[in-house]
Amino acid sequence: MMFETLKPQILSITTNTKKTTDERLLAICKLLESSIDYYNWVGFYFRNGNKEELILGPYVGEPTDHTIIPFGKGICGQVAVSNENFVVPDVSAQDNYIACSITVKAEIVIPIFVNGKNIGQIDIDSNTPDPFSEKDVHFLEFVCNEVAKIL
C-alpha cells in the first residue's frame, strides 16, 4: 500500500518542469529515503558518455567514494552489463560487491532504459537484512520508467 501512495508523488516530481532534471532526481531520492524505513541510501548512477563506466548522480545518504564504477564491477556495474534488475538480500554473500558502508546489509539496483538502451540505474542500500520484495521491484521499475521520461 505504501508504494501506491508514493506513485502520485513520484509523478508530481517528474512532471515538475520548473525544476532541473537533477533537482527532480534528488527529490525522488529524498522522498524514497524518507518514506521507506529500509531505504537507507538512495541514488542514481548514469553511463558516463561512451565510457564503459557509471558516474554517480544525485543521491541521499552517507557520502560514498564510489563516484565512478566500471562496468561489471559491483552490483551496479553488473546491472550496467546485464540490463537486468539485481536484488541482493545479503551483500556479504556476494563475491562481486563493492562495500560502501559496513552497515549495509542488502542492495537493490534497477536499470533505467531510454529508447531501449540502459543509460543508468537507481541504487538502494539497506541496513536491514533481506528487506526487498517483488513489491519493491515493481515500484522501482515504475520509478525508473518515470525517470526515463525526463532524461
PyMOL commands that place a pseudoatom at each C-alpha (Angstrom):
pseudoatom trace, name=CA, resn=MET, resi=1, chain=A, elem=C, hetatm=0, pos=[0.000, 0.000, 0.000]
pseudoatom trace, name=CA, resn=MET, resi=2, chain=A, elem=C, hetatm=0, pos=[2.851, 2.354, 0.845]
pseudoatom trace, name=CA, resn=PHE, resi=3, chain=A, elem=C, hetatm=0, pos=[4.128, 2.143, -2.733]
pseudoatom trace, name=CA, resn=GLU, resi=4, chain=A, elem=C, hetatm=0, pos=[0.728, 3.054, -4.181]
pseudoatom trace, name=CA, resn=THR, resi=5, chain=A, elem=C, hetatm=0, pos=[0.647, 6.243, -2.095]
pseudoatom trace, name=CA, resn=LEU, resi=6, chain=A, elem=C, hetatm=0, pos=[4.128, 7.183, -3.323]
pseudoatom trace, name=CA, resn=LYS, resi=7, chain=A, elem=C, hetatm=0, pos=[3.350, 6.835, -7.039]
pseudoatom trace, name=CA, resn=PRO, resi=8, chain=A, elem=C, hetatm=0, pos=[1.403, 10.120, -7.342]
pseudoatom trace, name=CA, resn=GLN, resi=9, chain=A, elem=C, hetatm=0, pos=[4.229, 11.898, -5.510]
pseudoatom trace, name=CA, resn=ILE, resi=10, chain=A, elem=C, hetatm=0, pos=[6.767, 10.457, -7.963]
pseudoatom trace, name=CA, resn=LEU, resi=11, chain=A, elem=C, hetatm=0, pos=[4.617, 11.685, -10.868]
pseudoatom trace, name=CA, resn=SER, resi=12, chain=A, elem=C, hetatm=0, pos=[4.345, 15.122, -9.273]
pseudoatom trace, name=CA, resn=ILE, resi=13, chain=A, elem=C, hetatm=0, pos=[8.133, 15.341, -9.013]
pseudoatom trace, name=CA, resn=THR, resi=14, chain=A, elem=C, hetatm=0, pos=[8.910, 14.061, -12.509]
pseudoatom trace, name=CA, resn=THR, resi=15, chain=A, elem=C, hetatm=0, pos=[6.367, 16.340, -14.196]
pseudoatom trace, name=CA, resn=ASN, resi=16, chain=A, elem=C, hetatm=0, pos=[7.543, 19.499, -12.391]
pseudoatom trace, name=CA, resn=THR, resi=17, chain=A, elem=C, hetatm=0, pos=[9.284, 21.235, -15.280]
pseudoatom trace, name=CA, resn=LYS, resi=18, chain=A, elem=C, hetatm=0, pos=[10.174, 24.228, -13.080]
pseudoatom trace, name=CA, resn=LYS, resi=19, chain=A, elem=C, hetatm=0, pos=[12.921, 22.062, -11.553]
pseudoatom trace, name=CA, resn=THR, resi=20, chain=A, elem=C, hetatm=0, pos=[16.044, 20.814, -13.321]
pseudoatom trace, name=CA, resn=THR, resi=21, chain=A, elem=C, hetatm=0, pos=[16.417, 17.105, -14.006]
pseudoatom trace, name=CA, resn=ASP, resi=22, chain=A, elem=C, hetatm=0, pos=[18.996, 16.770, -11.212]
pseudoatom trace, name=CA, resn=GLU, resi=23, chain=A, elem=C, hetatm=0, pos=[16.698, 18.598, -8.779]
pseudoatom trace, name=CA, resn=ARG, resi=24, chain=A, elem=C, hetatm=0, pos=[13.891, 16.191, -9.656]
pseudoatom trace, name=CA, resn=LEU, resi=25, chain=A, elem=C, hetatm=0, pos=[16.157, 13.157, -9.272]
pseudoatom trace, name=CA, resn=LEU, resi=26, chain=A, elem=C, hetatm=0, pos=[17.328, 14.416, -5.884]
pseudoatom trace, name=CA, resn=ALA, resi=27, chain=A, elem=C, hetatm=0, pos=[13.708, 14.994, -4.834]
pseudoatom trace, name=CA, resn=ILE, resi=28, chain=A, elem=C, hetatm=0, pos=[12.927, 11.363, -5.728]
pseudoatom trace, name=CA, resn=CYS, resi=29, chain=A, elem=C, hetatm=0, pos=[15.897, 10.196, -3.651]
pseudoatom trace, name=CA, resn=LYS, resi=30, chain=A, elem=C, hetatm=0, pos=[14.742, 12.280, -0.689]
pseudoatom trace, name=CA, resn=LEU, resi=31, chain=A, elem=C, hetatm=0, pos=[11.155, 11.048, -0.988]
pseudoatom trace, name=CA, resn=LEU, resi=32, chain=A, elem=C, hetatm=0, pos=[12.139, 7.382, -1.109]
pseudoatom trace, name=CA, resn=GLU, resi=33, chain=A, elem=C, hetatm=0, pos=[14.740, 7.594, 1.662]
pseudoatom trace, name=CA, resn=SER, resi=34, chain=A, elem=C, hetatm=0, pos=[12.380, 9.452, 3.998]
pseudoatom trace, name=CA, resn=SER, resi=35, chain=A, elem=C, hetatm=0, pos=[9.257, 7.392, 3.187]
pseudoatom trace, name=CA, resn=ILE, resi=36, chain=A, elem=C, hetatm=0, pos=[10.570, 3.830, 3.259]
pseudoatom trace, name=CA, resn=ASP, resi=37, chain=A, elem=C, hetatm=0, pos=[12.251, 2.831, 6.517]
pseudoatom trace, name=CA, resn=TYR, resi=38, chain=A, elem=C, hetatm=0, pos=[14.607, 0.302, 4.993]
pseudoatom trace, name=CA, resn=TYR, resi=39, chain=A, elem=C, hetatm=0, pos=[15.816, 2.549, 2.128]
pseudoatom trace, name=CA, resn=ASN, resi=40, chain=A, elem=C, hetatm=0, pos=[18.944, 3.924, 3.800]
pseudoatom trace, name=CA, resn=TRP, resi=41, chain=A, elem=C, hetatm=0, pos=[20.913, 5.124, 0.743]
pseudoatom trace, name=CA, resn=VAL, resi=42, chain=A, elem=C, hetatm=0, pos=[19.119, 6.073, -2.466]
pseudoatom trace, name=CA, resn=GLY, resi=43, chain=A, elem=C, hetatm=0, pos=[20.918, 7.279, -5.556]
pseudoatom trace, name=CA, resn=PHE, resi=44, chain=A, elem=C, hetatm=0, pos=[21.233, 7.276, -9.302]
pseudoatom trace, name=CA, resn=TYR, resi=45, chain=A, elem=C, hetatm=0, pos=[24.168, 6.194, -11.440]
pseudoatom trace, name=CA, resn=PHE, resi=46, chain=A, elem=C, hetatm=0, pos=[24.386, 7.015, -15.144]
pseudoatom trace, name=CA, resn=ARG, resi=47, chain=A, elem=C, hetatm=0, pos=[26.528, 5.837, -18.022]
pseudoatom trace, name=CA, resn=ASN, resi=48, chain=A, elem=C, hetatm=0, pos=[29.473, 8.208, -18.405]
pseudoatom trace, name=CA, resn=GLY, resi=49, chain=A, elem=C, hetatm=0, pos=[29.152, 9.169, -22.084]
pseudoatom trace, name=CA, resn=ASN, resi=50, chain=A, elem=C, hetatm=0, pos=[30.580, 6.399, -24.250]
pseudoatom trace, name=CA, resn=LYS, resi=51, chain=A, elem=C, hetatm=0, pos=[32.841, 5.094, -21.490]
pseudoatom trace, name=CA, resn=GLU, resi=52, chain=A, elem=C, hetatm=0, pos=[32.254, 1.650, -20.014]
pseudoatom trace, name=CA, resn=GLU, resi=53, chain=A, elem=C, hetatm=0, pos=[31.625, 3.148, -16.579]
pseudoatom trace, name=CA, resn=LEU, resi=54, chain=A, elem=C, hetatm=0, pos=[28.920, 4.623, -14.395]
pseudoatom trace, name=CA, resn=ILE, resi=55, chain=A, elem=C, hetatm=0, pos=[29.101, 8.045, -12.796]
pseudoatom trace, name=CA, resn=LEU, resi=56, chain=A, elem=C, hetatm=0, pos=[27.267, 8.937, -9.604]
pseudoatom trace, name=CA, resn=GLY, resi=57, chain=A, elem=C, hetatm=0, pos=[24.287, 11.243, -9.985]
pseudoatom trace, name=CA, resn=PRO, resi=58, chain=A, elem=C, hetatm=0, pos=[22.024, 12.712, -7.296]
pseudoatom trace, name=CA, resn=TYR, resi=59, chain=A, elem=C, hetatm=0, pos=[21.772, 10.683, -4.101]
pseudoatom trace, name=CA, resn=VAL, resi=60, chain=A, elem=C, hetatm=0, pos=[20.715, 10.822, -0.445]
pseudoatom trace, name=CA, resn=GLY, resi=61, chain=A, elem=C, hetatm=0, pos=[22.593, 9.019, 2.302]
pseudoatom trace, name=CA, resn=GLU, resi=62, chain=A, elem=C, hetatm=0, pos=[26.096, 8.610, 3.607]
pseudoatom trace, name=CA, resn=PRO, resi=63, chain=A, elem=C, hetatm=0, pos=[28.791, 10.037, 1.319]
pseudoatom trace, name=CA, resn=THR, resi=64, chain=A, elem=C, hetatm=0, pos=[30.386, 7.427, -0.942]
pseudoatom trace, name=CA, resn=ASP, resi=65, chain=A, elem=C, hetatm=0, pos=[33.817, 7.094, -2.518]
pseudoatom trace, name=CA, resn=HIS, resi=66, chain=A, elem=C, hetatm=0, pos=[32.194, 5.194, -5.391]
pseudoatom trace, name=CA, resn=THR, resi=67, chain=A, elem=C, hetatm=0, pos=[31.599, 8.110, -7.732]
pseudoatom trace, name=CA, resn=ILE, resi=68, chain=A, elem=C, hetatm=0, pos=[32.762, 6.125, -10.772]
pseudoatom trace, name=CA, resn=ILE, resi=69, chain=A, elem=C, hetatm=0, pos=[32.069, 2.402, -11.167]
pseudoatom trace, name=CA, resn=PRO, resi=70, chain=A, elem=C, hetatm=0, pos=[33.493, 0.381, -14.069]
pseudoatom trace, name=CA, resn=PHE, resi=71, chain=A, elem=C, hetatm=0, pos=[31.025, -1.803, -15.962]
pseudoatom trace, name=CA, resn=GLY, resi=72, chain=A, elem=C, hetatm=0, pos=[30.983, -5.299, -14.470]
pseudoatom trace, name=CA, resn=LYS, resi=73, chain=A, elem=C, hetatm=0, pos=[32.265, -4.214, -11.035]
pseudoatom trace, name=CA, resn=GLY, resi=74, chain=A, elem=C, hetatm=0, pos=[29.964, -4.433, -8.048]
pseudoatom trace, name=CA, resn=ILE, resi=75, chain=A, elem=C, hetatm=0, pos=[26.195, -4.755, -8.210]
pseudoatom trace, name=CA, resn=CYS, resi=76, chain=A, elem=C, hetatm=0, pos=[25.732, -1.519, -10.180]
pseudoatom trace, name=CA, resn=GLY, resi=77, chain=A, elem=C, hetatm=0, pos=[28.444, -2.414, -12.676]
pseudoatom trace, name=CA, resn=GLN, resi=78, chain=A, elem=C, hetatm=0, pos=[26.892, -5.837, -13.196]
pseudoatom trace, name=CA, resn=VAL, resi=79, chain=A, elem=C, hetatm=0, pos=[23.468, -4.289, -13.907]
pseudoatom trace, name=CA, resn=ALA, resi=80, chain=A, elem=C, hetatm=0, pos=[25.103, -1.989, -16.470]
pseudoatom trace, name=CA, resn=VAL, resi=81, chain=A, elem=C, hetatm=0, pos=[26.220, -5.130, -18.339]
pseudoatom trace, name=CA, resn=SER, resi=82, chain=A, elem=C, hetatm=0, pos=[23.270, -7.489, -17.727]
pseudoatom trace, name=CA, resn=ASN, resi=83, chain=A, elem=C, hetatm=0, pos=[20.460, -4.933, -18.245]
pseudoatom trace, name=CA, resn=GLU, resi=84, chain=A, elem=C, hetatm=0, pos=[18.542, -6.799, -15.541]
pseudoatom trace, name=CA, resn=ASN, resi=85, chain=A, elem=C, hetatm=0, pos=[17.270, -5.997, -12.062]
pseudoatom trace, name=CA, resn=PHE, resi=86, chain=A, elem=C, hetatm=0, pos=[19.565, -7.178, -9.284]
pseudoatom trace, name=CA, resn=VAL, resi=87, chain=A, elem=C, hetatm=0, pos=[18.246, -7.812, -5.765]
pseudoatom trace, name=CA, resn=VAL, resi=88, chain=A, elem=C, hetatm=0, pos=[20.859, -8.735, -3.167]
pseudoatom trace, name=CA, resn=PRO, resi=89, chain=A, elem=C, hetatm=0, pos=[19.293, -9.952, 0.101]
pseudoatom trace, name=CA, resn=ASP, resi=90, chain=A, elem=C, hetatm=0, pos=[22.705, -10.339, 1.792]
pseudoatom trace, name=CA, resn=VAL, resi=91, chain=A, elem=C, hetatm=0, pos=[25.627, -8.316, 0.431]
pseudoatom trace, name=CA, resn=SER, resi=92, chain=A, elem=C, hetatm=0, pos=[28.126, -10.380, 2.450]
pseudoatom trace, name=CA, resn=ALA, resi=93, chain=A, elem=C, hetatm=0, pos=[27.238, -13.398, 0.285]
pseudoatom trace, name=CA, resn=GLN, resi=94, chain=A, elem=C, hetatm=0, pos=[28.158, -11.571, -2.960]
pseudoatom trace, name=CA, resn=ASP, resi=95, chain=A, elem=C, hetatm=0, pos=[31.638, -12.068, -4.406]
pseudoatom trace, name=CA, resn=ASN, resi=96, chain=A, elem=C, hetatm=0, pos=[31.486, -9.048, -6.707]
pseudoatom trace, name=CA, resn=TYR, resi=97, chain=A, elem=C, hetatm=0, pos=[30.242, -6.496, -4.186]
pseudoatom trace, name=CA, resn=ILE, resi=98, chain=A, elem=C, hetatm=0, pos=[31.720, -3.036, -3.578]
pseudoatom trace, name=CA, resn=ALA, resi=99, chain=A, elem=C, hetatm=0, pos=[31.251, -2.250, 0.109]
pseudoatom trace, name=CA, resn=CYS, resi=100, chain=A, elem=C, hetatm=0, pos=[30.058, 1.309, 0.655]
pseudoatom trace, name=CA, resn=SER, resi=101, chain=A, elem=C, hetatm=0, pos=[29.489, 1.024, 4.377]
pseudoatom trace, name=CA, resn=ILE, resi=102, chain=A, elem=C, hetatm=0, pos=[29.791, -1.706, 6.998]
pseudoatom trace, name=CA, resn=THR, resi=103, chain=A, elem=C, hetatm=0, pos=[26.152, -1.036, 7.945]
pseudoatom trace, name=CA, resn=VAL, resi=104, chain=A, elem=C, hetatm=0, pos=[24.780, -2.038, 4.513]
pseudoatom trace, name=CA, resn=LYS, resi=105, chain=A, elem=C, hetatm=0, pos=[23.155, -5.471, 4.565]
pseudoatom trace, name=CA, resn=ALA, resi=106, chain=A, elem=C, hetatm=0, pos=[21.175, -5.553, 1.289]
pseudoatom trace, name=CA, resn=GLU, resi=107, chain=A, elem=C, hetatm=0, pos=[21.001, -3.771, -2.059]
pseudoatom trace, name=CA, resn=ILE, resi=108, chain=A, elem=C, hetatm=0, pos=[18.615, -3.425, -4.988]
pseudoatom trace, name=CA, resn=VAL, resi=109, chain=A, elem=C, hetatm=0, pos=[19.532, -1.986, -8.382]
pseudoatom trace, name=CA, resn=ILE, resi=110, chain=A, elem=C, hetatm=0, pos=[17.008, -1.379, -11.177]
pseudoatom trace, name=CA, resn=PRO, resi=111, chain=A, elem=C, hetatm=0, pos=[18.156, -0.206, -14.635]
pseudoatom trace, name=CA, resn=ILE, resi=112, chain=A, elem=C, hetatm=0, pos=[16.755, 2.819, -16.439]
pseudoatom trace, name=CA, resn=PHE, resi=113, chain=A, elem=C, hetatm=0, pos=[16.107, 2.413, -20.161]
pseudoatom trace, name=CA, resn=VAL, resi=114, chain=A, elem=C, hetatm=0, pos=[15.733, 5.238, -22.685]
pseudoatom trace, name=CA, resn=ASN, resi=115, chain=A, elem=C, hetatm=0, pos=[14.899, 4.162, -26.238]
pseudoatom trace, name=CA, resn=GLY, resi=116, chain=A, elem=C, hetatm=0, pos=[15.772, 0.584, -25.310]
pseudoatom trace, name=CA, resn=LYS, resi=117, chain=A, elem=C, hetatm=0, pos=[19.257, 1.489, -24.039]
pseudoatom trace, name=CA, resn=ASN, resi=118, chain=A, elem=C, hetatm=0, pos=[20.400, 1.055, -20.437]
pseudoatom trace, name=CA, resn=ILE, resi=119, chain=A, elem=C, hetatm=0, pos=[21.509, 4.589, -19.554]
pseudoatom trace, name=CA, resn=GLY, resi=120, chain=A, elem=C, hetatm=0, pos=[21.570, 4.346, -15.787]
pseudoatom trace, name=CA, resn=GLN, resi=121, chain=A, elem=C, hetatm=0, pos=[20.021, 2.898, -12.684]
pseudoatom trace, name=CA, resn=ILE, resi=122, chain=A, elem=C, hetatm=0, pos=[18.555, 3.533, -9.301]
pseudoatom trace, name=CA, resn=ASP, resi=123, chain=A, elem=C, hetatm=0, pos=[20.614, 2.016, -6.498]
pseudoatom trace, name=CA, resn=ILE, resi=124, chain=A, elem=C, hetatm=0, pos=[19.250, 1.472, -2.984]
pseudoatom trace, name=CA, resn=ASP, resi=125, chain=A, elem=C, hetatm=0, pos=[21.194, 0.202, 0.009]
pseudoatom trace, name=CA, resn=SER, resi=126, chain=A, elem=C, hetatm=0, pos=[19.517, -1.078, 3.133]
pseudoatom trace, name=CA, resn=ASN, resi=127, chain=A, elem=C, hetatm=0, pos=[20.871, -1.572, 6.632]
pseudoatom trace, name=CA, resn=THR, resi=128, chain=A, elem=C, hetatm=0, pos=[18.159, -4.231, 7.088]
pseudoatom trace, name=CA, resn=PRO, resi=129, chain=A, elem=C, hetatm=0, pos=[18.902, -7.828, 6.029]
pseudoatom trace, name=CA, resn=ASP, resi=130, chain=A, elem=C, hetatm=0, pos=[16.726, -9.138, 3.153]
pseudoatom trace, name=CA, resn=PRO, resi=131, chain=A, elem=C, hetatm=0, pos=[14.135, -6.322, 3.137]
pseudoatom trace, name=CA, resn=PHE, resi=132, chain=A, elem=C, hetatm=0, pos=[13.270, -6.181, -0.574]
pseudoatom trace, name=CA, resn=SER, resi=133, chain=A, elem=C, hetatm=0, pos=[10.263, -7.926, -2.126]
pseudoatom trace, name=CA, resn=GLU, resi=134, chain=A, elem=C, hetatm=0, pos=[8.653, -8.095, -5.546]
pseudoatom trace, name=CA, resn=LYS, resi=135, chain=A, elem=C, hetatm=0, pos=[6.663, -5.031, -4.490]
pseudoatom trace, name=CA, resn=ASP, resi=136, chain=A, elem=C, hetatm=0, pos=[9.900, -3.043, -4.231]
pseudoatom trace, name=CA, resn=VAL, resi=137, chain=A, elem=C, hetatm=0, pos=[10.973, -4.310, -7.647]
pseudoatom trace, name=CA, resn=HIS, resi=138, chain=A, elem=C, hetatm=0, pos=[7.677, -3.331, -9.309]
pseudoatom trace, name=CA, resn=PHE, resi=139, chain=A, elem=C, hetatm=0, pos=[7.582, 0.062, -7.601]
pseudoatom trace, name=CA, resn=LEU, resi=140, chain=A, elem=C, hetatm=0, pos=[11.187, 0.871, -8.527]
pseudoatom trace, name=CA, resn=GLU, resi=141, chain=A, elem=C, hetatm=0, pos=[10.537, -0.215, -12.122]
pseudoatom trace, name=CA, resn=PHE, resi=142, chain=A, elem=C, hetatm=0, pos=[7.693, 2.328, -12.123]
pseudoatom trace, name=CA, resn=VAL, resi=143, chain=A, elem=C, hetatm=0, pos=[10.081, 4.983, -10.747]
pseudoatom trace, name=CA, resn=CYS, resi=144, chain=A, elem=C, hetatm=0, pos=[12.696, 4.181, -13.404]
pseudoatom trace, name=CA, resn=ASN, resi=145, chain=A, elem=C, hetatm=0, pos=[10.089, 4.327, -16.187]
pseudoatom trace, name=CA, resn=GLU, resi=146, chain=A, elem=C, hetatm=0, pos=[9.005, 7.782, -14.992]
pseudoatom trace, name=CA, resn=VAL, resi=147, chain=A, elem=C, hetatm=0, pos=[12.607, 8.960, -14.636]
pseudoatom trace, name=CA, resn=ALA, resi=148, chain=A, elem=C, hetatm=0, pos=[13.351, 7.756, -18.181]
pseudoatom trace, name=CA, resn=LYS, resi=149, chain=A, elem=C, hetatm=0, pos=[10.734, 10.208, -19.469]
pseudoatom trace, name=CA, resn=ILE, resi=150, chain=A, elem=C, hetatm=0, pos=[12.695, 13.214, -18.148]
pseudoatom trace, name=CA, resn=LEU, resi=151, chain=A, elem=C, hetatm=0, pos=[16.154, 12.167, -19.338]
for i in range(1, 151): cmd.bond("trace and resi %d" % i, "trace and resi %d" % (i + 1))
show_as sticks, trace
zoom trace
